[in-house]
Amino acid sequence: MLEQTHLQQHLHQILPSAHLEVATLPDVPAIRLWLLNGDYPQQELTQREMQQVMDNPLYWIFCWASGQVLAKFLLDQPQWVAGKRVLDFGCGSGVVAIAAALAGAAQVIACDIDPLALQATQRNAQLNGVSLTMADDYFAIAGDVDLVIAADVLYDKDNFSWLQRFVERAERVLIADSRVKNFAHPPYRQIARRDSCTLPDLDESTEFRDVSIYLAD
């Protein structure tokens, strides 16, 4: 409960009227997450709140569409992770890492540079009855990795350099993304395409609900 209290306090500092609540994912009902309250007002933020959000991104209070899609993909096809050592890069709320653990991975490493995201992931792992290994430094993770998974991490062009790092680290890489159109980054190729949404619903445009999964092997 200490992590939950700290997360709630931090959220309240950024968005005073917001709170965390447990949500069941519509596309992946086997997983529940602590997320921003679903009835949070959708009207424009105050100038102070907007600045606070810009200075303190709260990616972990949402389950992004790409995360839902990749989590469902792994639960529907557990052979991708069963018995394997899996690294979830940019874990956010931990949804994909949790799905990998539920699907039978031997070990799941949840990696994020945001300490609050790691706290949220730990709390969500406990909520779903799975055990994850937390890491705040990708380069400090020792040992072989069978599969790298990542969802919605390509929103910043500076992150594209990670695509090559992933294939150098693991035999297989699965990337889920809805932000990049005309994705052309060999050896990655599209293997699935699904429609989903972010939770709580951000009323995103249709293009951001169109999620593709890419494989490099």
C-alpha angles and dihedrals in degrees: 000000000000091000091049093051092049093048092049092049092051092048090050090053090057100035109019095192095048130094139176122255135173113261129187111221111240094213094040107032091171089072129066125188139188102243141158110294109274094228094055107143113266095205120112116294119242116258090254093050092047092052091046091052091048091050094043112033110204100201091151095065090069134060101218121217093248091053092053092049096049092044091053091045091056095045091048092047106030092169088084091069109012110128092356136121105243131191119203108200117206091007097184107174090002096243097138094042089052091049091051091052092048089049091059108266113168090225133358120200113200109204127190135144090218109087090203091056089053090050090049091048091050091049092048091048089055090048089056096042098244134123122230134180113234124218131176096185121055092196093053094059107111129207136029122316120206097194136014116203126188134170127197096347097128097077088109118056089217087069094063090087087070091069090073093042090055095054090047090054105043139032090232135026128191118195124184117195141160099175103067117072123195090022107197112166113133132239085034116090133178113257102165142015126198140170118233142138142232120257123255087034110254092188088241121183118267093257092065091052090059104091126187127195117214127196130203117187 
